[in-house]
Amino acid sequence: MSNVTMDTIVSLCKRRGFIFPSSEIYGGLGSTWDYGPLGVELKRNVKQAWWNSVVHHRDDMEGLDAAILMHPATWKASGHTDGFTDALVDCKACKKRFRVDHLPGSGDLRKCPDCQAEIDLIKNPPRLFNLMLKTFLGPIEDESAITYLRPETAQGIFVNFQNVVNSRHRKLPFGIAQIGKSFRNEITPGNFTFRTREFEQMEIEYFVNPDNASEAYKQWVEQRFAWYQEYGIKKEKLQLRIHADDELAHYASGCTDIEYEFPFGWSELEGIANRGNFDLSQHAKQSGKDLQYFDQAANLKYLPHVIEPSGGVDRATLAFLVDAYREEAVKGATRVVLGLHKELCPFQIAVLPLLKKNPQIVEMAKKIISGLKKNYVVKYDDTASIGKLYRRQDEIGTLYCLTVDVQSTEDNMITIRDRDTMLQERISLDQLDKYLQEKLG
Ligand code: GAP
């Protein structure tokens, strides 16, 4: 079934421990979410898959983990202090506040999306609202103590460009990757974890000789588009959207979004931008430091150009969840399956005792788990009948269920059930390692 709704996903996430509303016992805090026992595993796997692909499996990349709090001059240089704004307007009739670019129609007379009253943008001009979340560093809450929670991880990379070049003796082209929390005081958060005020980004700044920027941009678009498919997202649910010239920042020469068809429509998962040398030149100006790169081969100093693939961890995680969800008719009932990729699913294996009160079965099941733990994420579950346990494991994406029964304690054979085919095989415990090695690697 492909027409999954967001309500179905939100409900599964709550029921099975993927994602809970934040501070729920206090009524929740608008659009903030907590990743539960299953969600934290899935999100960690998404981040690891990204890190493997863009750092560990490449020779031209380094990792970084910069602080969330940065010198306020950073945001002056990057343009966020002056330009990271949304234009807002209040509806005089219902008193609700809207982003002007979210009002239907065009021109000066618009309609309130909520109460349908007319909004006259001449009589009721929009005001600019900065999206950065402010806080104060230290005990005195005055202007000089104002600091921001970073609205993107990217700037932590730019300000460390020279540290990485020097400490790692790097030559162009090379890139720096970082995963971390970012904060934006979004006016209209929503669609579950798609747009929130606290979220995680996975960003790359790839530094190149200006002559090679177009080629590197093209390669990054291809590689990032392929990554989502490699981890199981259906090709027909992904598309590239090339930004029109009037959408581009004045310094950028190209930007392509990778979009996924969520139940609420095609929406951005990641943007890949060809940003020229804007960021490094801004930081050089603001800090007074020379951030140029010395190209030994050409005996020349210049500011590298930058390709920026910038994705959201929460959005990717949501896309993997939505895409993996399917319902199947099985013997007159409906089976829900999360067909997650083997490297993304929270648990790879569940070990289920057929009779939980039989000490020999339980002992054997626990022994199997301790043998598998080193290589796989394995869970013991005896909280329901075997049929129900299979269904629950299907619903959270567990790849294999191993069942131990009375016969197992006699002949050392167990039943192994495949999540996707539901086929069950009886195999000897001596063969288990080899079997799993072949299936899971
Ligand atoms: N450094 C460039 C940058 O931050 P962006 O398009 O504003 O670009 C990059 O953000 C990615 O971060 C987006 O493609 C999206 O996946 C994620 N993202 C941005 N705002 C978000 C929000 N409010 N909630 C969840 N994810 C968000």
Residues whose N, C-alpha, C, O or C-beta is under 5 A from the ligand:
A	BS01	GAP	P151 E152 A154 E186 T193 F194 R195 T196 F199 Q201 E268 L269 E270 G271 S310 G311 G312 R315
